[in-house]
Each structure stands twice: as structure tokens, then as C-alpha cells.
Amino acid sequence: MKIPYARQMIDQSDIDAVIEVLHSDWLTQGPCIPALEAALAATVGAAHVVAVTSGTAGLHLACHALGLGPGDRLWTTPLSFVASSNCALYCGADVDFIDIDPDTGLMSLEVLAEELHRARHLGTLPKIVVAVHYAGLVLDMLALFELAREFGFRIIEDAAHALGAVSDGITVGTCRHSDVAVFSFHPVKHITTGEGGAVATQNPLLAQRLSLLRSHGITRDAALMKGESEGDWYYEQVELGFNYRMTDLQAALGTSQLRRLDAFLARRRQLAERYPALLEGLPVKALPPSPDAAWHLYPVRVEASRRKDVFDAMRRAQVIVNVHYLPIYLQPYYRRLGFQPGRCPQAEVFYAGLISLPMYAGLEDAAQDRVVRLLAKALA
Ligand SMILES: *Cc1c(COP(=O)(O)O)cnc(C)c1O
């Protein structure tokens, strides 16, 4: 039997929730959207949540709403999914990458501080820094926030890996030390809506702007209109937005899934606790134990020269391991923008030995044991 690296958990209550919407008056723009937004806001501790079509759409809207445009710069980590930096390119801004801490895989705040000092002299400071909570481990947001105050940038948390993660008593999405946090509900993530995402913020004006931009820049709110209403049919487009609206079918699935988030997280944390014990004695480096992390992934590093063989052997044995991630700037598209190997040496070394072991709420102890047995055999 195949063991994937990640997998959704759908039960009858999820199916019933979607079917109920199919029988209702609203397939989109109905009551399920505000219901999901309220449930998410309560879960992550944000004042406002705006549901969108994907995490990628959320990152794009967040950049746009924070005013990112041509001539601006956005910095992020290279050890992430391409969406973390593509969002800047959608806005016509420039991107650069800050190397990682080789123990955690998170952006190195020491390297970031050095680069910020250098950029201040050159007049090339970033407008936005995207913090990625790699694998569900939380970046030190207070330290990043202090840098943001000193150097005047805004913070987007790419929290696609971190729904339910807690750090220093603060749940990711509370946005105490950031402007917004963006979540993804792709099936490999903690909860799913098929495709889907959400943006959380404490800032009411930013939330208003995000919802406006989500729906073409169109408003029916008299307070936001430039002119007088001409009747009940009247709406105004006050800026150029997008159609990034989630459907009610997806939102109903999301709300149903969210009810089981605590159970999903508890199981992920259990697996993350079991792995190091099972891996003991193997030539494998894991991430540091982090009981309050959200554990979206379970990446380990083996010797770089062995990685491909180990990966292939596990796939042949039907354990569908994966690799997260090739440093973004090594993608052909980014190389065409001028990025060269060597930009972030730690991220390149980290990548060279990387393998993501299976991590999902439906993974059973026996299957996890089998994964590690196969890994040991492949490494022998
Ligand atoms: C999944 C993911 C995204 C994108 O989310 P989608 O919902 O697939 O668009 C962005 N950033 C990271 C780090 C992700 O893992």
C-alpha cells in the first residue's frame, strides 16, 4: 500500500456539509464564506479573516493591499514554495532571498539584519519581508518585528505550513508582530477546501482593502463609493481588483474541516515526537523538536551523495517521499531574472540532502514504523 508524504482527511461530516450547500440557494457569495471567516478568526486569534481562492491569491492580495509595486523590493527565504516570492513579481516588484538557518530551515535573522544594514547604505531596503514558517516551525516574529520597526518594512507571514502553530504563547495568524498572515487549504495542508486560502489581519482598513480587491475592486458600501447611489442595483468599481472569491462549497468544507483541526494537529505532533525516537542511530538530521509547531512537513537531511538513491529506493517501496524545496532562485524562471547558484549557500546545502518523510493526520504508527524501516534499509 502506498504511503504518500501528505494527504487530506475527509469524513462523512465534510461530505454532508458540501452536499447541503449544493441543495441551497448559494453556491458562491453566500453565507458559508463569512461563517468560515469567523471560525478561522476565532481559531487563529485575528480580528479579521478574508477567505480567497488559494494561498497564492492571498499572498498576491496581501502584497497589493500593502502597496507593493514597481520599483519596490520584497525579501523572503529561498527554502519555500515559489508562491512566497512570485507574489512580488505579480505586483511588478523585485525579489531577493535571505539565506536560512541550517538547523531550522527558517530564514536566518542574523543574515537578514546584515543585509538590511547593507541595503540601508545602498538605499535598497525592502518594502515587505515574507516570513515563511517552514514545515510548521515558527520564525521568531518578535525579533523580525523589531527589525521591521528599525528598517521600516511590512511583514507578511506565509503561514501555509503553520495553521495552528503556537510560538511564545501566540497562535500564528494573531498577527501581533506582522501585518497579515496567509493560510492555504490545498489538500496537503492541515485542513482543505480543495483549493483555497485565507488572509488574517488585525488591521480593519487592510481587511477592507483585501475584501475589495478579492472581488474586482467593486463595492456596494456607500461609505466606500465615490459618488451617490443611483438605486438598489448600483455598485461601484473603485479600484482594479481580481476575482479571488472562494465558493460556498469550499467554505462549507473548510468550516467542517476546521472543527477537526485540533485532532489533526495533535496527531501531527504525535508523529513529530515519534520520528526522532525511531530515527535514532540513523545518519539523518531532523528539525529541532518543537512541540507547538504545526508540522505540515517532516523534512530530514541525509548525506547529499546518498539523497537520490535513498529517495528512489523509498519511492520504489511505495513510500511517496518528496523534497521541499529546491531554493526558489534556482528555478529556471528565477535564473532568467539573473539569480545565480551560490546566492544562499546554506539553503543549497540544506536542499542537497533533503527528503520529506510522510506527515499527515491519517498516518498510522505501523505505517510510520515502515517508513523508518525502509529509510534505514536504504541508508544501510
Ligand atoms: C502551499 C503553499 C503556498 C500556496 O498555497 P496554494 O493554496 O497552493 O496557492 C504558499 N506558500 C507555501 C509555503 C506553501 O506551502
The ligand as a MOL file (V3000), in Angstrom:
LIG
                    3D

  0  0  0     0  0            999 V3000
M  V30 BEGIN CTAB
M  V30 COUNTS 15 15 0 0 0
M  V30 BEGIN ATOM
M  V30 1 C 1.0610 25.6660 -0.3420 0
M  V30 2 C 1.8970 26.8740 -0.2050 0
M  V30 3 C 1.5500 28.1070 -0.7960 0
M  V30 4 C 0.4880 28.2710 -1.8060 0
M  V30 5 O -0.7530 27.8870 -1.4440 0
M  V30 6 P -1.8270 27.4800 -2.5420 0
M  V30 7 O -3.0920 27.4290 -1.7500 0
M  V30 8 O -1.4250 26.1700 -3.1150 0
M  V30 9 O -1.8510 28.5640 -3.5700 0
M  V30 10 C 2.3310 29.2190 -0.4980 0
M  V30 11 N 3.3950 29.1280 0.2840 0
M  V30 12 C 3.7770 27.9670 0.8330 0
M  V30 13 C 4.9750 27.9610 1.7160 0
M  V30 14 C 3.0540 26.8010 0.5920 0
M  V30 15 O 3.4600 25.6410 1.1160 0
M  V30 END ATOM
M  V30 BEGIN BOND
M  V30 1 1 1 2
M  V30 2 1 2 3
M  V30 3 2 2 14
M  V30 4 1 3 4
M  V30 5 2 3 10
M  V30 6 1 4 5
M  V30 7 1 5 6
M  V30 8 2 6 7
M  V30 9 1 6 8
M  V30 10 1 6 9
M  V30 11 1 10 11
M  V30 12 2 11 12
M  V30 13 1 12 13
M  V30 14 1 12 14
M  V30 15 1 14 15
M  V30 END BOND
M  V30 END CTAB
M  END
